[in-house]
Amino acid sequence: MGKILAITVIIACVALGGGWIISKYKTMDGAPQNEVSDSSASSQESAPVVHLLSESAESAMAFAPKTVSSVKGQTFSLDAVVSPGKNKVSGAELHVKYDPAKMKLESFQPSDRFSVELQAAKIDNAKGEASIALGVPLTEASIASPEQVIATLSFVSLNETDSSAVEFQSNSLLSADNETRNVLKMSESAQVTITAK
């Protein structure tokens, strides 16, 4: 019980170049140390910010379910799920892409485990893009195992398609205890089929 605990806290998300840079504080025996992830991106650049990958990155994200069959006009939901591996995930920054001609995103809601809303959901159904940044409450342990839901996306099916992807964009990231870099090693998309009836 007398051990020193190091807690990684995501405290801010700064909009930059189409992506957010998560600023982190590590508290060791009550002494804060500001560790801001580095970016050399110019304000004129429109490409997503590339986050440096930690050498210890073992975490993965996916959608559940991986395949969805829907009917035009109906709603369906996808959970964004994290598998932490050996990382202790404390926060997530999700950037999601989908086909706006096939589906409309109605809501992007945090889960109970990632209930600290660092950046409110932004939904652009004209472009088919959405984003949100979430953290694990300070009073709760970081996510070590097993899989946990980060957020839930609720869609309305618009038009028929044999297969349309909902995917994480490359500027999505995961933050973890004792890590100053992204620990998201891989992500998987979901496939949606929409029929007339």
N, C-alpha and C positions, 0 to 999 in steps of 0.2 A: 504493500500500500504506500510505502514511502518512496516509491520510484518517481523519478522526474518524468512527467508526461509532456510530449511534444504534440501540439494540436495545430493542424494546418487549417486556417480559416480563409475562405474566399470572401473578400469584403467589397470588391468593386469590379465592375465591368465597364470598360471604356470603349466606345464605338470607334473603330478605326479601319478604314479600307475594306468595308464590307464584313469585317469580323470583329469579335471582341477580344480584348486582351485582359486576362484575369490577373488582377493584382492580389498577391497573397501575403499574409502575415504569419509568421511562425512564432509561437510563444513558448519560450523555454524558461521555466521558473518565473513567469510573469513578465519577462523582458521581451518586448516586441522587436522583431527584426523584419524590416520591410524588404520583401523580395519580389520585384516586379519583373514579369516575363519580358524579355527584350524583343523589340521590333524596330527594324530600320525602314519600314514601309513609308513611302512618301504620301502626303495627304492627297496628291494628284493621282495616285494609283487606285484602280478600281478592283484589282484582283484580291481575292480573300487573303487574309493574313496567314502565313504559314507558321505553325507553332512547332518549336523544336521538340523532338521526341526524346523522352528519357530512355537511357540505356536499360532501365529497369521496367520499362513498359510491358505489361502483360494483360492489360484490360482490353475487353472487346465490347462493342455495342451491337445490338440487333433489334429487329422489330418482332413482336409477338402478336398474332401469329405471323409466320413467314409468308403465308399465302392466304388471300382473302377472295371469296366469291361473293359478289354483291349484285343487286338489281338496280337499274336506273331509277333514281329518286329515293333510294333507301340510304340509310346511314350505316357506317361501319367504323370501328375503332381499331387503332394499333397502339400497343404499348412500346415505348422506347425502353429497352432493358440493358442493364450493364452486367457483365460478367467480370469481376475484378481480378481474377487470377490471384497473384500474390500481392497485388497493390491494395492499399486501403483508401478507397475512393471517397473523397470529401466533397466533390463538386463536379458539375457537368455543364458544358456549353454546347447546345445542340443547334445545328443548322441543317434543316431538312429541305429536300427538293422533291417535287411531284409534278405531274402533268395537269395544269389548270383547266385544260379542255376536257379532261376525263373525271376530275374530282375537285371538290371544294373543301378546304379545311375550315371547319366551323369553330373548333376550340383546340387549345394546346395547354393541358392542365398538369401542374406538378403532382407528383405522388406524395404520399404521407412521409416517406423516408427522405425525399428531396424537397422539403417544404419551405426552405428559405429561398425566396424569389429575389435573385440578385439583379435580374433583368427581366421585365415583364415580357410575355409572349408577343412577338411581332409576326403578323400573318399578312402576306401579300399574295392574294389569290389571282392577281393579274399575272404575276411572274411565276407563281407556283413555288413560293419559298416561304419558310417560316423559321423562327429562331427563338430560343429561350435560354436563360442561364440560371442554374439552380444550385443550391448547396444543402448539405446535411446539417441539421441544427447542432449548435455547439454542445448542447446537453446530451447528444446521442453519439454513439461510436460511429466512426467512418465505416463505409461498406467494405467488408473483407470477404464475405461469402454468405449465402450462395448468390444466385442471380437476384437482382432487385429492379423493380420498375422505377425509372427516372420520371417519366411523364407519359400522359396518354393523349393521343391525337384522335379527334373525331372528325370524320369526313362525310360528305354527301356525294353519292355517285351521280355524275352528270351525264356521261355518254358511254356507249358500249366500247369495250376493249377486250382483246384476248389476253393481254398482259401489259400492265403499266406499273412502273417501279416507283416506290417511295423509298428514298435513300438519304443517308447522312452525307452531307457535303464534307469536303476535305478539310475545312476549317473548324469542324467540330473537335472538341477536346474533353479530356477528363483530368481533373486535378486530384492529387493524392497526398496523404500525409508524408512528410519528409521528402517531398519531390518538388522541384522548382520548374519542371518541364511537363509537357503533355504525356500522360501514360496510356492514351488510347492507341493500341497497336493495330487493331483492325475493326472494321464494321461491316455489317451485312444489310442488304436492302430487303424490302418486302415486295411481293408481286401481287397486284390486284387485277382480278377479272370482273368485268361488269357486263351483264347481259340485259336485254330489253325487258325480260320478265321471267 
